[in-house]
């Protein structure tokens, strides 16, 4: 289980009263207005920032006590703030992800399977700066998938993707959770994506955790109006039966 409990000052910005858990097989979404601290919380989960108060533990072990190799084998992150190695090919990007893999892993087979899964085989020799934004995003998600870690963190994973690939990514995330028993954390902006694809949500506002629970219980019109400043209504989706958020 991933357990997070932290308070942190980052310059003039403060994260306050952040506390939630992610169990294997669960998809947890982090939502909040722009600048609320979503990406900062995600960075704490890979030890980019150390909390002033509290801790981040994976299966009972504080991440600060782990070596870099142990962290790399435990958690993989798709970040918005990343260095773009444009002079690498898609295949090279996936190969780099295997630096922490155990020695008995067949690296060529894992790369081949990942490229096929993410429909990137035809782009394997293309440099990243030759790809569209959506193709590049798929390549980074494939790199993360190559790691095969028990915990996965995705910061706005469907950015730049068309609708078909958005659906593909969310299906993949659900398979990671359901079939491979990974713990998955998603940073999202879309209420309906959170309701459809997350088991629980954590809501941030101005650096403070203001809600946690099932998406339909938390993301009510009064709550959204208070913490997101948006006027919405919810209706029942005609096929899924879940709540569907519509702007007024």
TORVEXKE-328089 format. One record per residue (C-alpha): residue number from 0; x negated, y, z; residue in one letter. Coordinates in Angstrom, 1 decimal. Each point is the difference from the previous one (the first is absolute). Example, Ala and Ser with C-alpha at 12.3 -4.5 7.8 and 13.67 -1.06 7.14 Angstrom:
// residues 2
<atom><i>0</i><c1>-12.3</c1><c2>-4.5</c2><c3>7.8</c3><aa>A</aa></atom>
<atom><i>1</i><c1>-1.4</c1><c2>3.4</c2><c3>-0.7</c3><aa>S</aa></atom>
//
This chain:
// residues 248
<atom><i>0</i><c1>0.0</c1><c2>0.0</c2><c3>0.0</c3><aa>X</aa></atom>
<atom><i>1</i><c1>-1.1</c1><c2>3.6</c2><c3>-0.8</c3><aa>X</aa></atom>
<atom><i>2</i><c1>0.7</c1><c2>2.3</c2><c3>3.0</c3><aa>X</aa></atom>
<atom><i>3</i><c1>-0.5</c1><c2>3.7</c2><c3>-0.2</c3><aa>X</aa></atom>
<atom><i>4</i><c1>0.1</c1><c2>2.4</c2><c3>2.9</c3><aa>X</aa></atom>
<atom><i>5</i><c1>-1.8</c1><c2>3.3</c2><c3>-0.5</c3><aa>X</aa></atom>
<atom><i>6</i><c1>-0.3</c1><c2>3.7</c2><c3>0.5</c3><aa>X</aa></atom>
<atom><i>7</i><c1>-2.5</c1><c2>1.9</c2><c3>-2.1</c3><aa>X</aa></atom>
<atom><i>8</i><c1>-1.1</c1><c2>3.6</c2><c3>-0.7</c3><aa>X</aa></atom>
<atom><i>9</i><c1>-1.3</c1><c2>0.4</c2><c3>-3.6</c3><aa>X</aa></atom>
<atom><i>10</i><c1>-1.1</c1><c2>3.6</c2><c3>-0.2</c3><aa>X</aa></atom>
<atom><i>11</i><c1>3.0</c1><c2>2.1</c2><c3>0.8</c3><aa>X</aa></atom>
<atom><i>12</i><c1>2.4</c1><c2>-2.9</c2><c3>-0.8</c3><aa>X</aa></atom>
<atom><i>13</i><c1>1.1</c1><c2>-2.4</c2><c3>2.7</c3><aa>X</aa></atom>
<atom><i>14</i><c1>1.5</c1><c2>-3.5</c2><c3>-0.1</c3><aa>X</aa></atom>
<atom><i>15</i><c1>2.1</c1><c2>-0.6</c2><c3>3.0</c3><aa>X</aa></atom>
<atom><i>16</i><c1>1.8</c1><c2>-2.9</c2><c3>1.6</c3><aa>X</aa></atom>
<atom><i>17</i><c1>-0.7</c1><c2>-2.4</c2><c3>-2.9</c3><aa>X</aa></atom>
<atom><i>18</i><c1>0.9</c1><c2>-3.6</c2><c3>1.1</c3><aa>X</aa></atom>
<atom><i>19</i><c1>1.3</c1><c2>-2.9</c2><c3>-2.2</c3><aa>X</aa></atom>
<atom><i>20</i><c1>-0.9</c1><c2>-3.6</c2><c3>-0.9</c3><aa>X</aa></atom>
<atom><i>21</i><c1>0.0</c1><c2>-2.0</c2><c3>-3.1</c3><aa>X</aa></atom>
<atom><i>22</i><c1>0.4</c1><c2>-3.8</c2><c3>0.2</c3><aa>X</aa></atom>
<atom><i>23</i><c1>-1.2</c1><c2>-2.5</c2><c3>-2.7</c3><aa>X</aa></atom>
<atom><i>24</i><c1>2.8</c1><c2>-0.3</c2><c3>-2.6</c3><aa>X</aa></atom>
<atom><i>25</i><c1>1.3</c1><c2>3.5</c2><c3>0.6</c3><aa>X</aa></atom>
<atom><i>26</i><c1>0.1</c1><c2>3.1</c2><c3>-2.3</c3><aa>X</aa></atom>
<atom><i>27</i><c1>0.0</c1><c2>3.3</c2><c3>2.0</c3><aa>X</aa></atom>
<atom><i>28</i><c1>0.4</c1><c2>3.4</c2><c3>-1.7</c3><aa>X</aa></atom>
<atom><i>29</i><c1>-1.4</c1><c2>3.3</c2><c3>1.2</c3><aa>X</aa></atom>
<atom><i>30</i><c1>2.1</c1><c2>3.0</c2><c3>-1.1</c3><aa>X</aa></atom>
<atom><i>31</i><c1>0.0</c1><c2>3.7</c2><c3>0.8</c3><aa>X</aa></atom>
<atom><i>32</i><c1>-0.1</c1><c2>3.4</c2><c3>-1.7</c3><aa>X</aa></atom>
<atom><i>33</i><c1>-3.1</c1><c2>1.2</c2><c3>-1.8</c3><aa>X</aa></atom>
<atom><i>34</i><c1>-2.8</c1><c2>0.7</c2><c3>2.5</c3><aa>X</aa></atom>
<atom><i>35</i><c1>1.6</c1><c2>-2.1</c2><c3>2.8</c3><aa>X</aa></atom>
<atom><i>36</i><c1>-3.1</c1><c2>-2.2</c2><c3>0.5</c3><aa>X</aa></atom>
<atom><i>37</i><c1>1.0</c1><c2>-3.1</c2><c3>-2.0</c3><aa>X</aa></atom>
<atom><i>38</i><c1>-3.4</c1><c2>-0.5</c2><c3>-1.7</c3><aa>X</aa></atom>
<atom><i>39</i><c1>-1.9</c1><c2>1.0</c2><c3>3.1</c3><aa>X</aa></atom>
<atom><i>40</i><c1>1.7</c1><c2>-2.8</c2><c3>1.9</c3><aa>X</aa></atom>
<atom><i>41</i><c1>-0.9</c1><c2>-2.4</c2><c3>-2.7</c3><aa>X</aa></atom>
<atom><i>42</i><c1>-3.6</c1><c2>1.1</c2><c3>0.1</c3><aa>X</aa></atom>
<atom><i>43</i><c1>-0.1</c1><c2>-0.9</c2><c3>3.7</c3><aa>X</aa></atom>
<atom><i>44</i><c1>1.1</c1><c2>-3.6</c2><c3>-0.8</c3><aa>X</aa></atom>
<atom><i>45</i><c1>-3.3</c1><c2>-0.5</c2><c3>-1.9</c3><aa>X</aa></atom>
<atom><i>46</i><c1>-2.2</c1><c2>1.9</c2><c3>2.6</c3><aa>X</aa></atom>
<atom><i>47</i><c1>-0.6</c1><c2>3.1</c2><c3>-2.3</c3><aa>X</aa></atom>
<atom><i>48</i><c1>1.0</c1><c2>1.9</c2><c3>3.1</c3><aa>X</aa></atom>
<atom><i>49</i><c1>-0.3</c1><c2>-1.0</c2><c3>3.7</c3><aa>X</aa></atom>
<atom><i>50</i><c1>2.8</c1><c2>0.9</c2><c3>2.2</c3><aa>X</aa></atom>
<atom><i>51</i><c1>-0.6</c1><c2>2.4</c2><c3>2.9</c3><aa>X</aa></atom>
<atom><i>52</i><c1>2.4</c1><c2>-2.0</c2><c3>2.1</c3><aa>X</aa></atom>
<atom><i>53</i><c1>1.2</c1><c2>-3.6</c2><c3>-0.7</c3><aa>X</aa></atom>
<atom><i>54</i><c1>-1.1</c1><c2>-2.7</c2><c3>-2.4</c3><aa>X</aa></atom>
<atom><i>55</i><c1>0.7</c1><c2>-2.0</c2><c3>-3.2</c3><aa>X</aa></atom>
<atom><i>56</i><c1>-0.1</c1><c2>-3.7</c2><c3>0.5</c3><aa>X</aa></atom>
<atom><i>57</i><c1>0.2</c1><c2>-2.9</c2><c3>-2.5</c3><aa>X</aa></atom>
<atom><i>58</i><c1>1.1</c1><c2>-3.3</c2><c3>1.6</c3><aa>X</aa></atom>
<atom><i>59</i><c1>-1.1</c1><c2>1.3</c2><c3>3.4</c3><aa>X</aa></atom>
<atom><i>60</i><c1>-3.4</c1><c2>1.4</c2><c3>-1.1</c3><aa>X</aa></atom>
<atom><i>61</i><c1>-0.8</c1><c2>3.7</c2><c3>0.1</c3><aa>X</aa></atom>
<atom><i>62</i><c1>-1.1</c1><c2>1.1</c2><c3>-3.5</c3><aa>X</aa></atom>
<atom><i>63</i><c1>-2.8</c1><c2>2.0</c2><c3>1.5</c3><aa>X</aa></atom>
<atom><i>64</i><c1>-1.6</c1><c2>-3.3</c2><c3>1.2</c3><aa>X</aa></atom>
<atom><i>65</i><c1>0.0</c1><c2>-1.5</c2><c3>-3.5</c3><aa>X</aa></atom>
<atom><i>66</i><c1>-3.0</c1><c2>0.1</c2><c3>-2.4</c3><aa>X</aa></atom>
<atom><i>67</i><c1>0.6</c1><c2>1.5</c2><c3>-3.4</c3><aa>X</aa></atom>
<atom><i>68</i><c1>0.1</c1><c2>-3.5</c2><c3>-1.5</c3><aa>X</aa></atom>
<atom><i>69</i><c1>2.6</c1><c2>-1.1</c2><c3>2.5</c3><aa>X</aa></atom>
<atom><i>70</i><c1>2.2</c1><c2>3.0</c2><c3>-0.7</c3><aa>X</aa></atom>
<atom><i>71</i><c1>-0.4</c1><c2>-0.7</c2><c3>-3.8</c3><aa>X</aa></atom>
<atom><i>72</i><c1>1.3</c1><c2>-3.5</c2><c3>0.5</c3><aa>X</aa></atom>
<atom><i>73</i><c1>2.9</c1><c2>1.1</c2><c3>2.2</c3><aa>X</aa></atom>
<atom><i>74</i><c1>1.6</c1><c2>3.1</c2><c3>-1.7</c3><aa>X</aa></atom>
<atom><i>75</i><c1>0.0</c1><c2>1.5</c2><c3>-3.4</c3><aa>X</aa></atom>
<atom><i>76</i><c1>1.2</c1><c2>3.5</c2><c3>-0.8</c3><aa>X</aa></atom>
<atom><i>77</i><c1>1.2</c1><c2>1.8</c2><c3>-3.1</c3><aa>X</aa></atom>
<atom><i>78</i><c1>-0.7</c1><c2>3.6</c2><c3>0.8</c3><aa>X</aa></atom>
<atom><i>79</i><c1>0.9</c1><c2>3.2</c2><c3>-1.7</c3><aa>X</aa></atom>
<atom><i>80</i><c1>-3.4</c1><c2>1.4</c2><c3>1.0</c3><aa>X</aa></atom>
<atom><i>81</i><c1>-2.4</c1><c2>-2.1</c2><c3>-2.0</c3><aa>X</aa></atom>
<atom><i>82</i><c1>-3.1</c1><c2>0.5</c2><c3>-2.1</c3><aa>X</aa></atom>
<atom><i>83</i><c1>0.8</c1><c2>-0.8</c2><c3>-3.6</c3><aa>X</aa></atom>
<atom><i>84</i><c1>-2.8</c1><c2>-2.2</c2><c3>-1.5</c3><aa>X</aa></atom>
<atom><i>85</i><c1>1.0</c1><c2>0.8</c2><c3>-3.5</c3><aa>X</aa></atom>
<atom><i>86</i><c1>-3.0</c1><c2>-1.7</c2><c3>-1.5</c3><aa>X</aa></atom>
<atom><i>87</i><c1>1.2</c1><c2>-3.4</c2><c3>1.2</c3><aa>X</aa></atom>
<atom><i>88</i><c1>2.1</c1><c2>-2.3</c2><c3>-1.9</c3><aa>X</aa></atom>
<atom><i>89</i><c1>3.2</c1><c2>-1.6</c2><c3>1.4</c3><aa>X</aa></atom>
<atom><i>90</i><c1>-1.8</c1><c2>-3.3</c2><c3>0.4</c3><aa>X</aa></atom>
<atom><i>91</i><c1>-2.9</c1><c2>1.6</c2><c3>1.8</c3><aa>X</aa></atom>
<atom><i>92</i><c1>2.4</c1><c2>1.8</c2><c3>2.3</c3><aa>X</aa></atom>
<atom><i>93</i><c1>1.5</c1><c2>-3.4</c2><c3>1.0</c3><aa>X</aa></atom>
<atom><i>94</i><c1>-3.4</c1><c2>-1.5</c2><c3>0.3</c3><aa>X</aa></atom>
<atom><i>95</i><c1>-1.1</c1><c2>2.6</c2><c3>2.5</c3><aa>X</aa></atom>
<atom><i>96</i><c1>2.9</c1><c2>-0.9</c2><c3>2.2</c3><aa>X</aa></atom>
<atom><i>97</i><c1>-1.5</c1><c2>-3.4</c2><c3>0.6</c3><aa>X</aa></atom>
<atom><i>98</i><c1>-3.1</c1><c2>1.2</c2><c3>1.8</c3><aa>X</aa></atom>
<atom><i>99</i><c1>1.5</c1><c2>-1.2</c2><c3>3.3</c3><aa>X</aa></atom>
<atom><i>100</i><c1>1.4</c1><c2>-3.3</c2><c3>-1.3</c3><aa>X</aa></atom>
<atom><i>101</i><c1>-1.3</c1><c2>-3.2</c2><c3>1.6</c3><aa>X</aa></atom>
<atom><i>102</i><c1>-2.7</c1><c2>-1.8</c2><c3>-2.0</c3><aa>X</aa></atom>
<atom><i>103</i><c1>2.2</c1><c2>-2.9</c2><c3>-1.0</c3><aa>X</aa></atom>
<atom><i>104</i><c1>2.4</c1><c2>2.2</c2><c3>-1.9</c3><aa>X</aa></atom>
<atom><i>105</i><c1>0.1</c1><c2>-0.5</c2><c3>-3.7</c3><aa>X</aa></atom>
<atom><i>106</i><c1>-0.4</c1><c2>3.7</c2><c3>-1.0</c3><aa>X</aa></atom>
<atom><i>107</i><c1>0.6</c1><c2>-0.4</c2><c3>-3.7</c3><aa>X</aa></atom>
<atom><i>108</i><c1>3.2</c1><c2>-2.0</c2><c3>0.6</c3><aa>X</aa></atom>
<atom><i>109</i><c1>1.3</c1><c2>2.5</c2><c3>2.5</c3><aa>X</aa></atom>
<atom><i>110</i><c1>-0.7</c1><c2>2.9</c2><c3>-2.4</c3><aa>X</aa></atom>
<atom><i>111</i><c1>1.6</c1><c2>-1.8</c2><c3>-2.9</c3><aa>X</aa></atom>
<atom><i>112</i><c1>3.2</c1><c2>-0.8</c2><c3>2.0</c3><aa>X</aa></atom>
<atom><i>113</i><c1>0.3</c1><c2>3.5</c2><c3>1.3</c3><aa>X</aa></atom>
<atom><i>114</i><c1>-0.4</c1><c2>1.6</c2><c3>-3.5</c3><aa>X</aa></atom>
<atom><i>115</i><c1>2.7</c1><c2>-2.4</c2><c3>-1.3</c3><aa>X</aa></atom>
<atom><i>116</i><c1>2.3</c1><c2>0.7</c2><c3>2.9</c3><aa>X</aa></atom>
<atom><i>117</i><c1>-0.2</c1><c2>3.8</c2><c3>-0.5</c3><aa>X</aa></atom>
<atom><i>118</i><c1>0.1</c1><c2>-0.2</c2><c3>-3.8</c3><aa>X</aa></atom>
<atom><i>119</i><c1>-3.5</c1><c2>1.5</c2><c3>-0.4</c3><aa>X</aa></atom>
<atom><i>120</i><c1>-1.8</c1><c2>-2.8</c2><c3>-1.9</c3><aa>X</aa></atom>
<atom><i>121</i><c1>0.1</c1><c2>2.1</c2><c3>-3.2</c3><aa>X</aa></atom>
<atom><i>122</i><c1>-1.4</c1><c2>3.0</c2><c3>1.8</c3><aa>X</aa></atom>
<atom><i>123</i><c1>-2.8</c1><c2>-1.9</c2><c3>1.8</c3><aa>X</aa></atom>
<atom><i>124</i><c1>-2.8</c1><c2>1.6</c2><c3>-2.0</c3><aa>X</aa></atom>
<atom><i>125</i><c1>1.5</c1><c2>3.5</c2><c3>0.0</c3><aa>X</aa></atom>
<atom><i>126</i><c1>-1.6</c1><c2>2.7</c2><c3>2.0</c3><aa>X</aa></atom>
<atom><i>127</i><c1>2.2</c1><c2>1.6</c2><c3>2.6</c3><aa>X</aa></atom>
<atom><i>128</i><c1>-0.2</c1><c2>3.5</c2><c3>-1.6</c3><aa>X</aa></atom>
<atom><i>129</i><c1>1.4</c1><c2>-1.6</c2><c3>-3.2</c3><aa>X</aa></atom>
<atom><i>130</i><c1>3.2</c1><c2>-1.1</c2><c3>1.8</c3><aa>X</aa></atom>
<atom><i>131</i><c1>3.2</c1><c2>1.8</c2><c3>0.6</c3><aa>X</aa></atom>
<atom><i>132</i><c1>0.9</c1><c2>1.0</c2><c3>3.5</c3><aa>X</aa></atom>
<atom><i>133</i><c1>2.4</c1><c2>-2.9</c2><c3>0.4</c3><aa>X</aa></atom>
<atom><i>134</i><c1>-2.5</c1><c2>-2.5</c2><c3>-1.4</c3><aa>X</aa></atom>
<atom><i>135</i><c1>-2.7</c1><c2>1.3</c2><c3>2.4</c3><aa>X</aa></atom>
<atom><i>136</i><c1>2.4</c1><c2>-0.3</c2><c3>2.9</c3><aa>X</aa></atom>
<atom><i>137</i><c1>0.7</c1><c2>-3.6</c2><c3>-0.9</c3><aa>X</aa></atom>
<atom><i>138</i><c1>-3.7</c1><c2>-0.7</c2><c3>-0.2</c3><aa>X</aa></atom>
<atom><i>139</i><c1>-0.5</c1><c2>1.4</c2><c3>3.6</c3><aa>X</aa></atom>
<atom><i>140</i><c1>2.8</c1><c2>-2.2</c2><c3>1.3</c3><aa>X</aa></atom>
<atom><i>141</i><c1>-1.5</c1><c2>-3.0</c2><c3>-1.8</c3><aa>X</aa></atom>
<atom><i>142</i><c1>-3.4</c1><c2>0.8</c2><c3>1.7</c3><aa>X</aa></atom>
<atom><i>143</i><c1>1.8</c1><c2>0.0</c2><c3>3.4</c3><aa>X</aa></atom>
<atom><i>144</i><c1>1.7</c1><c2>-3.3</c2><c3>-0.8</c3><aa>X</aa></atom>
<atom><i>145</i><c1>-3.3</c1><c2>-1.6</c2><c3>-0.8</c3><aa>X</aa></atom>
<atom><i>146</i><c1>-1.1</c1><c2>0.5</c2><c3>3.6</c3><aa>X</aa></atom>
<atom><i>147</i><c1>2.8</c1><c2>-2.3</c2><c3>1.3</c3><aa>X</aa></atom>
<atom><i>148</i><c1>-0.1</c1><c2>1.5</c2><c3>3.4</c3><aa>X</aa></atom>
<atom><i>149</i><c1>2.7</c1><c2>-0.9</c2><c3>2.6</c3><aa>X</aa></atom>
<atom><i>150</i><c1>1.0</c1><c2>3.7</c2><c3>0.3</c3><aa>X</aa></atom>
<atom><i>151</i><c1>0.6</c1><c2>2.4</c2><c3>-2.8</c3><aa>X</aa></atom>
<atom><i>152</i><c1>0.4</c1><c2>3.8</c2><c3>0.1</c3><aa>X</aa></atom>
<atom><i>153</i><c1>1.5</c1><c2>1.8</c2><c3>-3.0</c3><aa>X</aa></atom>
<atom><i>154</i><c1>0.2</c1><c2>3.8</c2><c3>-0.3</c3><aa>X</aa></atom>
<atom><i>155</i><c1>2.7</c1><c2>0.9</c2><c3>-2.5</c3><aa>X</aa></atom>
<atom><i>156</i><c1>-0.7</c1><c2>-3.1</c2><c3>-2.1</c3><aa>X</aa></atom>
<atom><i>157</i><c1>2.5</c1><c2>0.8</c2><c3>-2.8</c3><aa>X</aa></atom>
<atom><i>158</i><c1>-1.5</c1><c2>3.4</c2><c3>-0.9</c3><aa>X</aa></atom>
<atom><i>159</i><c1>-0.3</c1><c2>0.4</c2><c3>-3.8</c3><aa>X</aa></atom>
<atom><i>160</i><c1>1.9</c1><c2>-3.3</c2><c3>-0.6</c3><aa>X</aa></atom>
<atom><i>161</i><c1>3.0</c1><c2>-0.4</c2><c3>-2.2</c3><aa>X</aa></atom>
<atom><i>162</i><c1>3.1</c1><c2>-1.6</c2><c3>1.3</c3><aa>X</aa></atom>
<atom><i>163</i><c1>-0.9</c1><c2>-3.6</c2><c3>-1.2</c3><aa>X</aa></atom>
<atom><i>164</i><c1>-3.4</c1><c2>0.1</c2><c3>1.7</c3><aa>X</aa></atom>
<atom><i>165</i><c1>1.5</c1><c2>1.6</c2><c3>3.2</c3><aa>X</aa></atom>
<atom><i>166</i><c1>2.3</c1><c2>-3.0</c2><c3>0.2</c3><aa>X</aa></atom>
<atom><i>167</i><c1>-2.9</c1><c2>-2.3</c2><c3>-0.6</c3><aa>X</aa></atom>
<atom><i>168</i><c1>-2.1</c1><c2>1.6</c2><c3>2.8</c3><aa>X</aa></atom>
<atom><i>169</i><c1>2.9</c1><c2>-0.3</c2><c3>2.5</c3><aa>X</aa></atom>
<atom><i>170</i><c1>0.6</c1><c2>-3.7</c2><c3>-1.0</c3><aa>X</aa></atom>
<atom><i>171</i><c1>-3.7</c1><c2>-0.6</c2><c3>0.5</c3><aa>X</aa></atom>
<atom><i>172</i><c1>0.1</c1><c2>1.7</c2><c3>3.4</c3><aa>X</aa></atom>
<atom><i>173</i><c1>2.9</c1><c2>-2.2</c2><c3>1.1</c3><aa>X</aa></atom>
<atom><i>174</i><c1>-1.8</c1><c2>-3.1</c2><c3>-1.2</c3><aa>X</aa></atom>
<atom><i>175</i><c1>-3.0</c1><c2>0.9</c2><c3>2.0</c3><aa>X</aa></atom>
<atom><i>176</i><c1>2.1</c1><c2>0.3</c2><c3>3.1</c3><aa>X</aa></atom>
<atom><i>177</i><c1>2.4</c1><c2>-2.9</c2><c3>-0.5</c3><aa>X</aa></atom>
<atom><i>178</i><c1>-2.2</c1><c2>-2.6</c2><c3>-1.7</c3><aa>X</aa></atom>
<atom><i>179</i><c1>-3.5</c1><c2>0.9</c2><c3>1.2</c3><aa>X</aa></atom>
<atom><i>180</i><c1>1.0</c1><c2>1.4</c2><c3>3.4</c3><aa>X</aa></atom>
<atom><i>181</i><c1>-1.9</c1><c2>3.2</c2><c3>-0.4</c3><aa>X</aa></atom>
<atom><i>182</i><c1>0.8</c1><c2>3.1</c2><c3>2.1</c3><aa>X</aa></atom>
<atom><i>183</i><c1>0.6</c1><c2>2.8</c2><c3>-2.4</c3><aa>X</aa></atom>
<atom><i>184</i><c1>0.2</c1><c2>3.8</c2><c3>0.7</c3><aa>X</aa></atom>
<atom><i>185</i><c1>1.3</c1><c2>2.3</c2><c3>-2.7</c3><aa>X</aa></atom>
<atom><i>186</i><c1>0.0</c1><c2>3.8</c2><c3>0.0</c3><aa>X</aa></atom>
<atom><i>187</i><c1>3.1</c1><c2>1.1</c2><c3>-2.0</c3><aa>X</aa></atom>
<atom><i>188</i><c1>2.0</c1><c2>3.1</c2><c3>-0.7</c3><aa>X</aa></atom>
<atom><i>189</i><c1>3.1</c1><c2>-1.5</c2><c3>-1.5</c3><aa>X</aa></atom>
<atom><i>190</i><c1>2.7</c1><c2>-0.9</c2><c3>2.5</c3><aa>X</aa></atom>
<atom><i>191</i><c1>1.6</c1><c2>-2.6</c2><c3>-2.2</c3><aa>X</aa></atom>
<atom><i>192</i><c1>-3.3</c1><c2>-1.8</c2><c3>-0.7</c3><aa>X</aa></atom>
<atom><i>193</i><c1>-0.5</c1><c2>-0.2</c2><c3>3.8</c3><aa>X</aa></atom>
<atom><i>194</i><c1>3.5</c1><c2>-1.4</c2><c3>0.5</c3><aa>X</aa></atom>
<atom><i>195</i><c1>-0.3</c1><c2>-2.5</c2><c3>-2.8</c3><aa>X</aa></atom>
<atom><i>196</i><c1>-3.5</c1><c2>-1.2</c2><c3>0.7</c3><aa>X</aa></atom>
<atom><i>197</i><c1>-1.0</c1><c2>0.6</c2><c3>3.6</c3><aa>X</aa></atom>
<atom><i>198</i><c1>0.9</c1><c2>-2.1</c2><c3>3.1</c3><aa>X</aa></atom>
<atom><i>199</i><c1>-0.6</c1><c2>2.9</c2><c3>2.3</c3><aa>X</aa></atom>
<atom><i>200</i><c1>-1.0</c1><c2>3.7</c2><c3>-0.4</c3><aa>X</aa></atom>
<atom><i>201</i><c1>-2.1</c1><c2>2.4</c2><c3>2.1</c3><aa>X</aa></atom>
<atom><i>202</i><c1>0.9</c1><c2>3.6</c2><c3>-0.5</c3><aa>X</aa></atom>
<atom><i>203</i><c1>-2.4</c1><c2>2.9</c2><c3>0.6</c3><aa>X</aa></atom>
<atom><i>204</i><c1>0.7</c1><c2>3.7</c2><c3>0.3</c3><aa>X</aa></atom>
<atom><i>205</i><c1>-2.8</c1><c2>2.6</c2><c3>0.5</c3><aa>X</aa></atom>
<atom><i>206</i><c1>-2.3</c1><c2>-2.7</c2><c3>1.2</c3><aa>X</aa></atom>
<atom><i>207</i><c1>2.4</c1><c2>-1.5</c2><c3>2.6</c3><aa>X</aa></atom>
<atom><i>208</i><c1>1.8</c1><c2>-3.4</c2><c3>-0.3</c3><aa>X</aa></atom>
<atom><i>209</i><c1>3.7</c1><c2>0.9</c2><c3>0.2</c3><aa>X</aa></atom>
<atom><i>210</i><c1>1.6</c1><c2>-3.3</c2><c3>-1.0</c3><aa>X</aa></atom>
<atom><i>211</i><c1>-0.6</c1><c2>-3.8</c2><c3>-0.4</c3><aa>X</aa></atom>
<atom><i>212</i><c1>2.3</c1><c2>-2.8</c2><c3>-0.9</c3><aa>X</aa></atom>
<atom><i>213</i><c1>1.9</c1><c2>-1.5</c2><c3>-2.9</c3><aa>X</aa></atom>
<atom><i>214</i><c1>0.3</c1><c2>2.3</c2><c3>-2.9</c3><aa>X</aa></atom>
<atom><i>215</i><c1>3.8</c1><c2>0.1</c2><c3>0.0</c3><aa>X</aa></atom>
<atom><i>216</i><c1>0.2</c1><c2>0.7</c2><c3>3.7</c3><aa>X</aa></atom>
<atom><i>217</i><c1>-2.6</c1><c2>2.8</c2><c3>-0.1</c3><aa>X</aa></atom>
<atom><i>218</i><c1>0.6</c1><c2>1.7</c2><c3>-3.4</c3><aa>X</aa></atom>
<atom><i>219</i><c1>3.4</c1><c2>1.5</c2><c3>0.7</c3><aa>X</aa></atom>
<atom><i>220</i><c1>1.2</c1><c2>3.3</c2><c3>-1.5</c3><aa>X</aa></atom>
<atom><i>221</i><c1>-0.3</c1><c2>1.9</c2><c3>3.4</c3><aa>X</aa></atom>
<atom><i>222</i><c1>-3.5</c1><c2>-1.4</c2><c3>0.6</c3><aa>X</aa></atom>
<atom><i>223</i><c1>-1.2</c1><c2>0.8</c2><c3>-3.6</c3><aa>X</aa></atom>
<atom><i>224</i><c1>1.5</c1><c2>3.5</c2><c3>0.3</c3><aa>X</aa></atom>
<atom><i>225</i><c1>-1.8</c1><c2>0.6</c2><c3>3.3</c3><aa>X</aa></atom>
<atom><i>226</i><c1>-3.4</c1><c2>-1.4</c2><c3>-0.9</c3><aa>X</aa></atom>
<atom><i>227</i><c1>-0.2</c1><c2>0.4</c2><c3>-3.8</c3><aa>X</aa></atom>
<atom><i>228</i><c1>2.1</c1><c2>3.1</c2><c3>-0.4</c3><aa>X</aa></atom>
<atom><i>229</i><c1>2.1</c1><c2>-1.7</c2><c3>-2.7</c3><aa>X</aa></atom>
<atom><i>230</i><c1>3.7</c1><c2>-0.2</c2><c3>-0.3</c3><aa>X</aa></atom>
<atom><i>231</i><c1>1.1</c1><c2>-3.5</c2><c3>-1.0</c3><aa>X</aa></atom>
<atom><i>232</i><c1>2.8</c1><c2>-2.5</c2><c3>0.2</c3><aa>X</aa></atom>
<atom><i>233</i><c1>-0.2</c1><c2>-3.8</c2><c3>0.1</c3><aa>X</aa></atom>
<atom><i>234</i><c1>2.2</c1><c2>-2.4</c2><c3>-2.0</c3><aa>X</aa></atom>
<atom><i>235</i><c1>-0.1</c1><c2>-3.7</c2><c3>-0.3</c3><aa>X</aa></atom>
<atom><i>236</i><c1>-1.9</c1><c2>-1.3</c2><c3>-3.0</c3><aa>X</aa></atom>
<atom><i>237</i><c1>2.5</c1><c2>-2.0</c2><c3>-2.2</c3><aa>X</aa></atom>
<atom><i>238</i><c1>-2.3</c1><c2>-3.0</c2><c3>-0.5</c3><aa>X</aa></atom>
<atom><i>239</i><c1>-2.3</c1><c2>-0.2</c2><c3>3.1</c3><aa>X</aa></atom>
<atom><i>240</i><c1>2.5</c1><c2>1.3</c2><c3>2.5</c3><aa>X</aa></atom>
<atom><i>241</i><c1>-2.8</c1><c2>2.1</c2><c3>1.6</c3><aa>X</aa></atom>
<atom><i>242</i><c1>0.3</c1><c2>3.7</c2><c3>0.8</c3><aa>X</aa></atom>
<atom><i>243</i><c1>-1.0</c1><c2>2.2</c2><c3>-2.9</c3><aa>X</aa></atom>
<atom><i>244</i><c1>-1.0</c1><c2>3.6</c2><c3>0.6</c3><aa>X</aa></atom>
<atom><i>245</i><c1>1.3</c1><c2>2.7</c2><c3>-2.3</c3><aa>X</aa></atom>
<atom><i>246</i><c1>-0.8</c1><c2>3.7</c2><c3>0.1</c3><aa>X</aa></atom>
<atom><i>247</i><c1>2.8</c1><c2>2.5</c2><c3>0.5</c3><aa>X</aa></atom>
//
